[in-house]
Amino acid sequence: MITKKQDFSEKLSIAPMLDWTDRHYRYMMRLISKHITLYTEMIACPALILGRNKNLLLDYNPEEHPVILQVGGSEPKLMAECAKMAYEWGYDGININAGCPSPRVQSGKFGAILLKTPEVIADCVAEMVAATPLPVSVKTRISLSDVGGDGFQELFTLTDSLKKSGCSHLIVHARKAKLNWRPKENRLRLQVNYPLVYQLKKSFPDLPISINGDVLSLADIPKHLKYVDGVMIGRWAYGNPYELREVDKLFYGDNHTILSRAEVVEEMIRYASIHHKQLNKILSHMIGLYRGQPNASLYKKALLSRNLDNLKAFLKDPQSP
């Protein structure tokens, strides 16, 4: 599958999130924003190289562009093969996961555990850059939690080596990472340090740097863009996706007509009828579309019925019990 790639900006992006940012969620988000950069869930490099489901793992909807493949791995030569696959499949870029603290990824020797061997991350970048014309980016944390001080020196050293290896874009989740804690535990128990990432940008003015971590409203975005090149949004974009409906106008100068909530749902009903074998997964991604609305409970009831006719009935009369 090779589709036309396009120029794009990393000003705004949605974070790669396991079990959440699959192709169905990304299709829905593209109905809400034409410009925000989308990332796949992290895919383990060995699964792409050795697995039998390569096509299933790599497939996506052409409407998703710009879309970036995130991979997890620590073998530079194998990561270069994954970069080639990303290029052949028409992705707009490839990203290395060097920040997830979850035990689920540590066993594969990728994610935040790579911060113990930053030279490996740089070697992966260099091999991937040599193997493909795609931009190669890295998503990481400030440092590991057992590092003394604020972790700036460790992050500076890593960033310097990544830039020299050809990294096109660095995304920093503005927290340290505690290995063997789940991402939620890291989020609740470790503080964000935005000024440290701003300081990093001052040290590397020519390297595009995005910030990630606890971005929970439209008002947060311009505050960060004063100091860094881009903002990556995580949980907020999944839990309340329709709140992003104005980002194209506000941050990209695009005044296209915004689809209403009902129009997004209507298109997702059509989409779900085509991908009916994935109905449960598709509907689960849609649950946040009416969050905070007076008829949210009726919408949720229609969704949980797993019956598209009930969703159509909701759209026809959204106030009817």
PEDAQUI-V690653 format. One line per field, one symbol per residue. phi: phi as a letter, one per 40 degrees, with the letter a starting at -180 (. if undefined). psi: psi as a letter, one per 20 degrees, with the letter a starting at -180 (. if undefined). burial: 1 if it has 16 or more other ideal C-beta (glycine too) atoms within 10 Angstrom, else 0. Layout:
phi=???
psi=???
burial=???
This chain:
phi=.bbccbcabcdbabccbdgbccccccccccccbcbdcbbcdcbcddcccbccbdcccccacdccdcbbcbbbabbdcccccccccdcccgccabbccbacccddbdccgagcccccbdccccccdccccccacccbbbbabcacccccgcgcccccccccccccchdcabbbccbcbbcgccdccdccbbccbcdccccccccbccbcbbbahfcbacccccccccbbcabbbbddcccacccccbccccbbgbccccccdccccdccccccccbccbdccccccccccbdgcdbccccccccccfbcccccccccacbcc
psi=oorprqqrqkgqrpqpppiglahgghgghhhhpihppqqrqpppghhhgirikgghhiqrphiiqpppppqprjogghhhhhhgggghijqirqqpokipiphhhhhjlrbhhiihmhhgghhggghhhhiqiqporppargaqhjpqbijghghggggghgghijpipppoolqrpoqiqqhggghhipqqmghhhghghhhmhipppqqqokojrhhhghghihhrhrpppdhghghmhiijhjhgghiikokqppqrghhggghhggghhglhikgggghhhihihjpiqhkhhhghghgiikohhhghhghhniip.
burial=001010010111111111011111111111111011111111111111100000001101000111111111111101111110111011111111111111001101111111100101111111111011011111111111101000110110011011101011111111111110101001100101110111011000001111111110010110011011111111111101111110110011000000001001110110110000000001111111110000100111011000010010010001000
